Amino acid sequence: MEATRVRFEPLLEWVCAAIVIVGLAGAAMFLVRDMRDVRVMPVTPVMAHEAPAVEPSPVVPSRAVAVPMMLLEGGRSLRLGQSASDVERTLGADAQRGEDAVERDGARERITRFYEAGGTRFAVVFAAPRVGAEPLVVAMYRW
């Protein structure tokens, strides 16, 4: 009588193959879940809660849109919080169009200036944080 041997190599190969298949399926599930769950981050984060909304001056056109930053030609930009002298230095004196519109509220005043730079028309609203201080950009409107 001849003894039969049980061979474990094929069984071991099948178990290893099953482990690899389950591992690949699990990795694929994680990748697909992560691809569906990707949140697109903005190029320039805008934090709307930083500054209270400024009521536009009556001289600003009704089609104007408030913007937190103006990107201009030549790598120049304007941002909320910049001083009036910085804006004048960035744009130059020839960019201003028309006269200033001044609104007074008690001791405070808001100045709205209109500019045109590189074919873009916009208005910048300046207000001093305290009496006697240099005015800062509190709002910008583009149309």
LOPA-832662 format. One line per field, with one value per residue: residue number from 0; chain; y, x, z of N, C-alpha, C, CB in turn; residue in three letters. Coordinates in nm, 3 decimals. Glycine has a CB too. Example, Ala and Ser with C-alpha at 12.3 -4.5 7.8 and 13.67 -1.06 7.14 Angstrom:
<markes>
k <- 0 | 1
c <- A | A
n.c2 <- -0.569 | -0.225
n.c1 <- 1.319 | 1.285
n.c3 <- 0.780 | 0.708
ca.c2 <- -0.450 | -0.106
ca.c1 <- 1.230 | 1.367
ca.c3 <- 0.780 | 0.714
c.c2 <- -0.330 | 0.003
c.c1 <- 1.320 | 1.290
c.c3 <- 0.780 | 0.787
cb.c2 <- -0.447 | -0.060
cb.c1 <- 1.131 | 1.408
cb.c3 <- 0.905 | 0.572
r <- ALA | SER
</markes>
This chain:
<markes>
k <- 0 | 1 | 2 | 3 | 4 | 5 | 6 | 7 | 8 | 9 | 10 | 11 | 12 | 13 | 14 | 15 | 16 | 17 | 18 | 19 | 20 | 21 | 22 | 23 | 24 | 25 | 26 | 27 | 28 | 29 | 30 | 31 | 32 | 33 | 34 | 35 | 36 | 37 | 38 | 39 | 40 | 41 | 42 | 43 | 44 | 45 | 46 | 47 | 48 | 49 | 50 | 51 | 52 | 53 | 54 | 55 | 56 | 57 | 58 | 59 | 60 | 61 | 62 | 63 | 64 | 65 | 66 | 67 | 68 | 69 | 70 | 71 | 72 | 73 | 74 | 75 | 76 | 77 | 78 | 79 | 80 | 81 | 82 | 83 | 84 | 85 | 86 | 87 | 88 | 89 | 90 | 91 | 92 | 93 | 94 | 95 | 96 | 97 | 98 | 99 | 100 | 101 | 102 | 103 | 104 | 105 | 106 | 107 | 108 | 109 | 110 | 111 | 112 | 113 | 114 | 115 | 116 | 117 | 118 | 119 | 120 | 121 | 122 | 123 | 124 | 125 | 126 | 127 | 128 | 129 | 130 | 131 | 132 | 133 | 134 | 135 | 136 | 137 | 138 | 139 | 140 | 141 | 142
c <- A | A | A | A | A | A | A | A | A | A | A | A | A | A | A | A | A | A | A | A | A | A | A | A | A | A | A | A | A | A | A | A | A | A | A | A | A | A | A | A | A | A | A | A | A | A | A | A | A | A | A | A | A | A | A | A | A | A | A | A | A | A | A | A | A | A | A | A | A | A | A | A | A | A | A | A | A | A | A | A | A | A | A | A | A | A | A | A | A | A | A | A | A | A | A | A | A | A | A | A | A | A | A | A | A | A | A | A | A | A | A | A | A | A | A | A | A | A | A | A | A | A | A | A | A | A | A | A | A | A | A | A | A | A | A | A | A | A | A | A | A | A | A
n.c2 <- -0.115 | 0.215 | 0.524 | 0.826 | 1.158 | 1.471 | 1.776 | 2.093 | 2.322 | 2.427 | 2.511 | 2.703 | 2.892 | 2.978 | 3.098 | 3.310 | 3.453 | 3.529 | 3.699 | 3.906 | 4.001 | 4.090 | 4.291 | 4.470 | 4.541 | 4.673 | 4.891 | 5.019 | 5.095 | 5.290 | 5.483 | 5.559 | 5.663 | 5.878 | 6.031 | 6.110 | 6.268 | 6.493 | 6.821 | 7.128 | 7.376 | 7.729 | 7.948 | 8.196 | 8.250 | 8.380 | 8.565 | 8.642 | 8.727 | 8.897 | 9.176 | 9.415 | 9.452 | 9.721 | 9.979 | 10.071 | 10.378 | 10.627 | 10.719 | 10.515 | 10.294 | 10.097 | 9.847 | 9.765 | 9.550 | 9.434 | 9.376 | 9.195 | 9.230 | 9.375 | 9.279 | 9.398 | 9.502 | 9.428 | 9.306 | 9.443 | 9.515 | 9.581 | 9.592 | 9.535 | 9.746 | 9.872 | 10.176 | 10.514 | 10.650 | 10.437 | 10.327 | 10.539 | 10.548 | 10.296 | 10.305 | 10.553 | 10.904 | 10.961 | 10.769 | 10.820 | 10.906 | 11.165 | 11.349 | 11.334 | 11.170 | 11.269 | 11.162 | 11.248 | 11.148 | 11.246 | 11.292 | 11.138 | 11.059 | 10.934 | 10.862 | 10.834 | 10.726 | 10.721 | 10.510 | 10.418 | 10.165 | 9.997 | 9.940 | 9.860 | 9.960 | 10.099 | 10.162 | 10.298 | 10.295 | 10.497 | 10.528 | 10.676 | 10.513 | 10.635 | 10.968 | 11.200 | 11.012 | 10.836 | 10.770 | 10.447 | 10.171 | 10.061 | 9.943 | 9.809 | 9.845 | 9.701 | 9.733
n.c1 <- 0.084 | 0.052 | 0.148 | -0.037 | 0.037 | -0.032 | -0.041 | 0.065 | 0.150 | 0.000 | -0.233 | -0.130 | -0.038 | -0.285 | -0.403 | -0.223 | -0.260 | -0.527 | -0.508 | -0.352 | -0.530 | -0.748 | -0.617 | -0.544 | -0.800 | -0.897 | -0.717 | -0.785 | -1.047 | -1.003 | -0.861 | -1.052 | -1.252 | -1.112 | -1.064 | -1.320 | -1.379 | -1.223 | -1.157 | -1.178 | -0.946 | -0.944 | -0.757 | -0.678 | -0.736 | -1.030 | -1.144 | -1.430 | -1.529 | -1.349 | -1.365 | -1.619 | -1.908 | -1.919 | -2.134 | -2.211 | -2.118 | -2.347 | -2.262 | -2.134 | -2.167 | -2.465 | -2.426 | -2.184 | -1.945 | -1.843 | -1.511 | -1.243 | -0.981 | -0.777 | -0.636 | -0.395 | -0.250 | 0.094 | 0.172 | 0.086 | -0.116 | -0.408 | -0.524 | -0.759 | -0.731 | -0.493 | -0.301 | -0.394 | -0.182 | -0.022 | -0.189 | -0.198 | 0.071 | 0.095 | -0.087 | -0.046 | -0.078 | -0.215 | -0.409 | -0.644 | -0.986 | -1.208 | -1.365 | -1.319 | -1.560 | -1.704 | -1.821 | -1.968 | -1.993 | -2.070 | -1.778 | -1.628 | -1.518 | -1.581 | -1.411 | -1.460 | -1.298 | -1.252 | -1.104 | -0.911 | -0.738 | -0.538 | -0.757 | -0.949 | -1.214 | -1.276 | -1.377 | -1.251 | -1.290 | -1.207 | -1.135 | -1.061 | -0.920 | -0.926 | -0.970 | -0.769 | -0.586 | -0.418 | -0.611 | -0.749 | -0.797 | -1.121 | -1.312 | -1.364 | -1.480 | -1.573 | -1.650
n.c3 <- 0.000 | -0.085 | 0.046 | 0.056 | -0.007 | 0.130 | -0.029 | 0.049 | -0.080 | -0.310 | -0.175 | -0.001 | -0.190 | -0.300 | -0.074 | -0.026 | -0.265 | -0.235 | -0.012 | -0.121 | -0.320 | -0.163 | -0.020 | -0.230 | -0.320 | -0.092 | -0.078 | -0.318 | -0.257 | -0.056 | -0.206 | -0.402 | -0.235 | -0.121 | -0.349 | -0.420 | -0.206 | -0.211 | -0.133 | -0.285 | -0.261 | -0.242 | -0.459 | -0.366 | -0.044 | 0.095 | 0.354 | 0.471 | 0.711 | 0.826 | 0.785 | 0.836 | 0.626 | 0.400 | 0.337 | 0.012 | -0.149 | -0.268 | -0.516 | -0.643 | -0.913 | -0.972 | -1.078 | -0.990 | -0.830 | -0.517 | -0.421 | -0.262 | -0.333 | -0.582 | -0.878 | -1.090 | -1.404 | -1.478 | -1.244 | -1.025 | -0.734 | -0.535 | -0.204 | 0.062 | 0.343 | 0.279 | 0.280 | 0.183 | 0.063 | -0.023 | -0.220 | -0.403 | -0.474 | -0.592 | -0.810 | -0.935 | -1.014 | -1.248 | -1.287 | -1.152 | -1.189 | -1.232 | -0.960 | -0.599 | -0.395 | -0.107 | 0.203 | 0.504 | 0.840 | 1.124 | 1.303 | 1.140 | 0.805 | 0.478 | 0.183 | -0.155 | -0.436 | -0.785 | -1.025 | -1.316 | -1.457 | -1.678 | -1.845 | -1.668 | -1.470 | -1.156 | -0.814 | -0.513 | -0.169 | 0.096 | 0.443 | 0.754 | 1.036 | 1.281 | 1.406 | 1.241 | 1.150 | 0.879 | 0.589 | 0.514 | 0.286 | 0.272 | 0.120 | -0.209 | -0.537 | -0.842 | -1.187
ca.c2 <- 0.000 | 0.335 | 0.634 | 0.948 | 1.279 | 1.592 | 1.885 | 2.222 | 2.435 | 2.495 | 2.577 | 2.822 | 2.988 | 3.033 | 3.186 | 3.432 | 3.527 | 3.588 | 3.811 | 4.015 | 4.054 | 4.165 | 4.413 | 4.562 | 4.592 | 4.770 | 5.012 | 5.085 | 5.161 | 5.411 | 5.581 | 5.610 | 5.746 | 6.002 | 6.111 | 6.169 | 6.355 | 6.601 | 6.955 | 7.221 | 7.494 | 7.844 | 7.994 | 8.304 | 8.237 | 8.503 | 8.553 | 8.747 | 8.773 | 8.986 | 9.316 | 9.430 | 9.502 | 9.866 | 10.022 | 10.148 | 10.517 | 10.644 | 10.752 | 10.390 | 10.239 | 9.986 | 9.720 | 9.740 | 9.433 | 9.451 | 9.278 | 9.211 | 9.256 | 9.407 | 9.243 | 9.488 | 9.465 | 9.454 | 9.245 | 9.532 | 9.475 | 9.661 | 9.507 | 9.604 | 9.780 | 9.952 | 10.319 | 10.594 | 10.679 | 10.315 | 10.317 | 10.642 | 10.506 | 10.180 | 10.340 | 10.677 | 11.011 | 10.967 | 10.665 | 10.869 | 10.965 | 11.244 | 11.409 | 11.251 | 11.183 | 11.268 | 11.146 | 11.273 | 11.091 | 11.299 | 11.329 | 11.050 | 11.080 | 10.831 | 10.920 | 10.739 | 10.771 | 10.637 | 10.487 | 10.333 | 10.115 | 9.883 | 9.911 | 9.821 | 10.073 | 10.058 | 10.266 | 10.261 | 10.372 | 10.517 | 10.583 | 10.677 | 10.434 | 10.730 | 11.107 | 11.243 | 10.905 | 10.825 | 10.684 | 10.312 | 10.114 | 9.981 | 9.872 | 9.831 | 9.806 | 9.689 | 9.716
ca.c1 <- 0.000 | 0.132 | 0.096 | -0.065 | 0.085 | -0.112 | 0.049 | 0.017 | 0.197 | -0.107 | -0.322 | -0.059 | -0.041 | -0.420 | -0.423 | -0.145 | -0.326 | -0.649 | -0.466 | -0.311 | -0.651 | -0.822 | -0.538 | -0.560 | -0.937 | -0.906 | -0.645 | -0.866 | -1.162 | -0.955 | -0.829 | -1.176 | -1.317 | -1.038 | -1.082 | -1.455 | -1.388 | -1.128 | -1.216 | -1.098 | -0.908 | -0.932 | -0.622 | -0.661 | -0.841 | -1.100 | -1.208 | -1.531 | -1.561 | -1.246 | -1.406 | -1.764 | -1.948 | -1.931 | -2.244 | -2.150 | -2.155 | -2.447 | -2.200 | -2.085 | -2.271 | -2.540 | -2.376 | -2.051 | -1.932 | -1.741 | -1.402 | -1.147 | -0.848 | -0.773 | -0.513 | -0.378 | -0.141 | 0.230 | 0.193 | 0.041 | -0.242 | -0.461 | -0.590 | -0.825 | -0.640 | -0.380 | -0.317 | -0.420 | -0.054 | 0.018 | -0.272 | -0.152 | 0.202 | 0.076 | -0.160 | -0.001 | -0.177 | -0.292 | -0.513 | -0.769 | -1.084 | -1.311 | -1.342 | -1.350 | -1.692 | -1.680 | -1.940 | -1.933 | -2.081 | -2.015 | -1.638 | -1.564 | -1.553 | -1.543 | -1.376 | -1.470 | -1.223 | -1.268 | -0.979 | -0.909 | -0.601 | -0.534 | -0.890 | -1.038 | -1.270 | -1.311 | -1.384 | -1.189 | -1.346 | -1.110 | -1.184 | -0.958 | -0.962 | -0.950 | -0.957 | -0.631 | -0.504 | -0.421 | -0.721 | -0.719 | -0.895 | -1.221 | -1.394 | -1.330 | -1.590 | -1.531 | -1.760
ca.c3 <- 0.000 | -0.102 | 0.127 | -0.021 | 0.060 | 0.112 | -0.068 | 0.102 | -0.160 | -0.384 | -0.080 | 0.045 | -0.300 | -0.309 | 0.042 | -0.052 | -0.372 | -0.177 | 0.074 | -0.210 | -0.384 | -0.062 | 0.007 | -0.343 | -0.319 | 0.017 | -0.118 | -0.420 | -0.191 | 0.008 | -0.309 | -0.460 | -0.134 | -0.109 | -0.470 | -0.415 | -0.090 | -0.222 | -0.123 | -0.363 | -0.184 | -0.330 | -0.483 | -0.270 | 0.057 | 0.127 | 0.484 | 0.469 | 0.845 | 0.876 | 0.781 | 0.817 | 0.495 | 0.392 | 0.250 | -0.098 | -0.165 | -0.374 | -0.644 | -0.703 | -1.002 | -0.914 | -1.133 | -0.932 | -0.743 | -0.414 | -0.430 | -0.153 | -0.385 | -0.725 | -0.948 | -1.203 | -1.495 | -1.428 | -1.113 | -0.918 | -0.671 | -0.426 | -0.104 | 0.173 | 0.452 | 0.234 | 0.305 | 0.063 | -0.002 | -0.094 | -0.340 | -0.496 | -0.521 | -0.679 | -0.932 | -0.995 | -1.011 | -1.373 | -1.290 | -1.091 | -1.281 | -1.165 | -0.828 | -0.483 | -0.333 | 0.037 | 0.288 | 0.644 | 0.941 | 1.249 | 1.289 | 1.041 | 0.666 | 0.380 | 0.055 | -0.266 | -0.553 | -0.902 | -1.096 | -1.434 | -1.478 | -1.769 | -1.898 | -1.559 | -1.396 | -1.020 | -0.712 | -0.386 | -0.058 | 0.203 | 0.570 | 0.857 | 1.152 | 1.391 | 1.362 | 1.221 | 1.095 | 0.733 | 0.543 | 0.466 | 0.194 | 0.345 | 0.022 | -0.350 | -0.626 | -0.981 | -1.281
c.c2 <- 0.124 | 0.449 | 0.758 | 1.068 | 1.394 | 1.706 | 2.018 | 2.341 | 2.501 | 2.569 | 2.707 | 2.930 | 3.055 | 3.129 | 3.317 | 3.517 | 3.596 | 3.708 | 3.931 | 4.079 | 4.138 | 4.295 | 4.515 | 4.622 | 4.697 | 4.900 | 5.089 | 5.156 | 5.290 | 5.520 | 5.643 | 5.700 | 5.880 | 6.090 | 6.177 | 6.276 | 6.473 | 6.733 | 7.051 | 7.344 | 7.612 | 7.887 | 8.105 | 8.293 | 8.373 | 8.482 | 8.669 | 8.801 | 8.872 | 9.132 | 9.324 | 9.487 | 9.652 | 9.897 | 10.107 | 10.290 | 10.529 | 10.673 | 10.628 | 10.332 | 10.116 | 9.850 | 9.682 | 9.622 | 9.459 | 9.339 | 9.301 | 9.248 | 9.285 | 9.366 | 9.326 | 9.442 | 9.499 | 9.397 | 9.333 | 9.481 | 9.574 | 9.567 | 9.594 | 9.629 | 9.859 | 10.099 | 10.392 | 10.627 | 10.557 | 10.299 | 10.417 | 10.605 | 10.388 | 10.220 | 10.459 | 10.778 | 11.012 | 10.862 | 10.714 | 10.937 | 11.040 | 11.294 | 11.308 | 11.276 | 11.165 | 11.258 | 11.167 | 11.214 | 11.133 | 11.344 | 11.247 | 11.089 | 10.964 | 10.900 | 10.810 | 10.799 | 10.670 | 10.630 | 10.408 | 10.295 | 9.992 | 9.844 | 9.867 | 9.946 | 10.025 | 10.180 | 10.211 | 10.353 | 10.375 | 10.569 | 10.575 | 10.597 | 10.520 | 10.871 | 11.143 | 11.135 | 10.903 | 10.732 | 10.551 | 10.266 | 10.027 | 9.905 | 9.904 | 9.775 | 9.808 | 9.674 | 9.709
c.c1 <- 0.090 | 0.068 | 0.076 | -0.019 | -0.010 | -0.014 | -0.012 | 0.059 | 0.084 | -0.204 | -0.259 | -0.058 | -0.178 | -0.448 | -0.346 | -0.210 | -0.453 | -0.614 | -0.426 | -0.434 | -0.732 | -0.749 | -0.552 | -0.700 | -0.955 | -0.836 | -0.724 | -0.986 | -1.118 | -0.923 | -0.954 | -1.248 | -1.247 | -1.053 | -1.220 | -1.463 | -1.291 | -1.203 | -1.123 | -1.072 | -0.896 | -0.786 | -0.587 | -0.770 | -0.901 | -1.173 | -1.305 | -1.560 | -1.459 | -1.291 | -1.556 | -1.794 | -1.969 | -2.042 | -2.185 | -2.203 | -2.259 | -2.387 | -2.142 | -2.197 | -2.337 | -2.491 | -2.239 | -2.055 | -1.819 | -1.638 | -1.305 | -1.008 | -0.860 | -0.637 | -0.505 | -0.262 | -0.006 | 0.255 | 0.152 | -0.090 | -0.278 | -0.535 | -0.660 | -0.723 | -0.518 | -0.408 | -0.339 | -0.290 | -0.001 | -0.060 | -0.226 | -0.017 | 0.188 | 0.015 | -0.102 | -0.113 | -0.266 | -0.403 | -0.646 | -0.855 | -1.187 | -1.268 | -1.373 | -1.494 | -1.672 | -1.813 | -1.896 | -2.040 | -2.025 | -1.872 | -1.566 | -1.607 | -1.503 | -1.519 | -1.383 | -1.399 | -1.241 | -1.137 | -1.006 | -0.763 | -0.607 | -0.669 | -0.990 | -1.083 | -1.313 | -1.313 | -1.322 | -1.245 | -1.242 | -1.182 | -1.071 | -1.006 | -0.991 | -0.925 | -0.808 | -0.541 | -0.514 | -0.535 | -0.671 | -0.829 | -0.992 | -1.312 | -1.342 | -1.445 | -1.541 | -1.653 | -1.707
c.c3 <- 0.000 | -0.025 | 0.038 | 0.061 | 0.031 | 0.082 | -0.025 | 0.015 | -0.239 | -0.292 | -0.030 | -0.064 | -0.314 | -0.194 | 0.022 | -0.160 | -0.320 | -0.090 | -0.013 | -0.274 | -0.286 | -0.030 | -0.104 | -0.348 | -0.209 | -0.018 | -0.223 | -0.358 | -0.124 | -0.095 | -0.370 | -0.361 | -0.121 | -0.232 | -0.471 | -0.308 | -0.097 | -0.217 | -0.194 | -0.278 | -0.280 | -0.346 | -0.384 | -0.166 | 0.092 | 0.258 | 0.499 | 0.608 | 0.899 | 0.883 | 0.764 | 0.679 | 0.501 | 0.294 | 0.138 | -0.102 | -0.276 | -0.511 | -0.713 | -0.790 | -0.942 | -0.965 | -1.076 | -0.834 | -0.645 | -0.426 | -0.315 | -0.200 | -0.533 | -0.779 | -1.074 | -1.289 | -1.433 | -1.290 | -0.996 | -0.860 | -0.562 | -0.333 | 0.000 | 0.282 | 0.410 | 0.260 | 0.173 | -0.010 | -0.077 | -0.224 | -0.444 | -0.555 | -0.620 | -0.813 | -1.006 | -1.000 | -1.135 | -1.380 | -1.233 | -1.195 | -1.200 | -1.028 | -0.718 | -0.438 | -0.183 | 0.110 | 0.433 | 0.735 | 1.076 | 1.225 | 1.182 | 0.900 | 0.581 | 0.248 | -0.050 | -0.386 | -0.665 | -0.979 | -1.223 | -1.458 | -1.566 | -1.824 | -1.792 | -1.485 | -1.260 | -0.928 | -0.584 | -0.279 | 0.053 | 0.326 | 0.670 | 0.978 | 1.275 | 1.336 | 1.353 | 1.163 | 0.942 | 0.692 | 0.489 | 0.372 | 0.275 | 0.249 | -0.118 | -0.433 | -0.769 | -1.068 | -1.422
cb.c2 <- -0.002 | 0.370 | 0.667 | 0.960 | 1.314 | 1.623 | 1.883 | 2.241 | 2.388 | 2.395 | 2.484 | 2.785 | 2.918 | 2.921 | 3.117 | 3.397 | 3.433 | 3.484 | 3.769 | 3.963 | 3.940 | 4.081 | 4.378 | 4.491 | 4.477 | 4.712 | 4.977 | 4.984 | 5.067 | 5.381 | 5.517 | 5.493 | 5.674 | 5.973 | 6.024 | 6.061 | 6.276 | 6.590 | 6.997 | 7.258 | 7.470 | 7.961 | 8.044 | 8.443 | 8.169 | 8.545 | 8.552 | 8.695 | 8.656 | 8.976 | 9.391 | 9.520 | 9.432 | 9.932 | 10.102 | 10.079 | 10.605 | 10.755 | 10.855 | 10.286 | 10.205 | 10.002 | 9.729 | 9.867 | 9.303 | 9.453 | 9.288 | 9.084 | 9.135 | 9.560 | 9.090 | 9.633 | 9.537 | 9.601 | 9.208 | 9.676 | 9.333 | 9.776 | 9.414 | 9.522 | 9.656 | 9.928 | 10.376 | 10.724 | 10.727 | 10.191 | 10.340 | 10.778 | 10.466 | 10.077 | 10.368 | 10.652 | 11.146 | 10.950 | 10.543 | 10.966 | 10.855 | 11.163 | 11.535 | 11.280 | 11.076 | 11.395 | 11.004 | 11.425 | 10.934 | 11.192 | 11.314 | 10.903 | 11.214 | 10.720 | 10.986 | 10.705 | 10.790 | 10.691 | 10.414 | 10.404 | 10.083 | 9.765 | 9.805 | 9.721 | 10.138 | 9.953 | 10.312 | 10.270 | 10.311 | 10.616 | 10.506 | 10.824 | 10.332 | 10.699 | 11.203 | 11.290 | 10.768 | 10.773 | 10.756 | 10.213 | 10.030 | 10.071 | 9.911 | 9.763 | 9.900 | 9.571 | 9.829
cb.c1 <- -0.096 | 0.145 | 0.193 | -0.217 | 0.229 | -0.202 | 0.076 | 0.068 | 0.307 | -0.185 | -0.355 | 0.086 | -0.003 | -0.523 | -0.377 | 0.000 | -0.361 | -0.727 | -0.346 | -0.214 | -0.737 | -0.842 | -0.392 | -0.529 | -1.038 | -0.846 | -0.505 | -0.913 | -1.225 | -0.831 | -0.745 | -1.268 | -1.319 | -0.891 | -1.064 | -1.560 | -1.364 | -1.045 | -1.239 | -1.168 | -0.774 | -1.015 | -0.605 | -0.662 | -0.786 | -1.199 | -1.102 | -1.658 | -1.572 | -1.123 | -1.333 | -1.824 | -2.076 | -1.797 | -2.354 | -2.176 | -2.031 | -2.542 | -2.089 | -2.040 | -2.213 | -2.688 | -2.368 | -1.999 | -1.906 | -1.803 | -1.329 | -1.140 | -0.753 | -0.800 | -0.508 | -0.356 | -0.157 | 0.256 | 0.336 | 0.025 | -0.232 | -0.555 | -0.487 | -0.945 | -0.595 | -0.352 | -0.194 | -0.494 | 0.049 | -0.003 | -0.420 | -0.143 | 0.292 | -0.013 | -0.302 | 0.054 | -0.108 | -0.200 | -0.466 | -0.739 | -1.151 | -1.437 | -1.428 | -1.251 | -1.796 | -1.603 | -2.007 | -1.917 | -2.092 | -2.021 | -1.567 | -1.599 | -1.496 | -1.653 | -1.233 | -1.619 | -1.072 | -1.382 | -0.878 | -0.972 | -0.531 | -0.475 | -0.880 | -0.967 | -1.389 | -1.212 | -1.532 | -1.033 | -1.482 | -0.998 | -1.311 | -0.923 | -0.855 | -0.858 | -1.032 | -0.575 | -0.547 | -0.285 | -0.803 | -0.704 | -0.825 | -1.306 | -1.545 | -1.193 | -1.712 | -1.436 | -1.862
cb.c3 <- 0.121 | -0.251 | 0.245 | -0.057 | 0.014 | 0.241 | -0.221 | 0.242 | -0.255 | -0.468 | 0.038 | 0.087 | -0.432 | -0.310 | 0.173 | -0.093 | -0.489 | -0.096 | 0.165 | -0.319 | -0.440 | 0.066 | 0.025 | -0.474 | -0.300 | 0.144 | -0.172 | -0.525 | -0.086 | 0.091 | -0.418 | -0.503 | 0.003 | -0.084 | -0.595 | -0.389 | 0.035 | -0.352 | 0.026 | -0.496 | -0.108 | -0.277 | -0.627 | -0.339 | 0.183 | 0.013 | 0.599 | 0.407 | 0.939 | 0.789 | 0.667 | 0.926 | 0.446 | 0.348 | 0.330 | -0.231 | -0.198 | -0.337 | -0.623 | -0.592 | -1.138 | -0.944 | -1.285 | -0.861 | -0.826 | -0.272 | -0.568 | -0.073 | -0.359 | -0.750 | -0.981 | -1.154 | -1.630 | -1.426 | -1.098 | -0.969 | -0.612 | -0.477 | -0.036 | 0.228 | 0.520 | 0.084 | 0.378 | 0.101 | 0.102 | -0.005 | -0.306 | -0.426 | -0.401 | -0.610 | -0.899 | -1.136 | -0.996 | -1.490 | -1.212 | -0.975 | -1.370 | -1.151 | -0.810 | -0.367 | -0.390 | 0.082 | 0.269 | 0.670 | 0.929 | 1.362 | 1.422 | 1.069 | 0.616 | 0.368 | 0.058 | -0.300 | -0.519 | -0.993 | -1.006 | -1.560 | -1.342 | -1.699 | -2.002 | -1.461 | -1.472 | -0.967 | -0.687 | -0.394 | -0.007 | 0.159 | 0.621 | 0.899 | 1.186 | 1.516 | 1.458 | 1.351 | 1.153 | 0.678 | 0.435 | 0.584 | 0.080 | 0.435 | 0.035 | -0.388 | -0.609 | -1.000 | -1.269
r <- MET | GLU | ALA | THR | ARG | VAL | ARG | PHE | GLU | PRO | LEU | LEU | GLU | TRP | VAL | CYS | ALA | ALA | ILE | VAL | ILE | VAL | GLY | LEU | ALA | GLY | ALA | ALA | MET | PHE | LEU | VAL | ARG | ASP | MET | ARG | ASP | VAL | ARG | VAL | MET | PRO | VAL | THR | PRO | VAL | MET | ALA | HIS | GLU | ALA | PRO | ALA | VAL | GLU | PRO | SER | PRO | VAL | VAL | PRO | SER | ARG | ALA | VAL | ALA | VAL | PRO | MET | MET | LEU | LEU | GLU | GLY | GLY | ARG | SER | LEU | ARG | LEU | GLY | GLN | SER | ALA | SER | ASP | VAL | GLU | ARG | THR | LEU | GLY | ALA | ASP | ALA | GLN | ARG | GLY | GLU | ASP | ALA | VAL | GLU | ARG | ASP | GLY | ALA | ARG | GLU | ARG | ILE | THR | ARG | PHE | TYR | GLU | ALA | GLY | GLY | THR | ARG | PHE | ALA | VAL | VAL | PHE | ALA | ALA | PRO | ARG | VAL | GLY | ALA | GLU | PRO | LEU | VAL | VAL | ALA | MET | TYR | ARG | TRP
</markes>
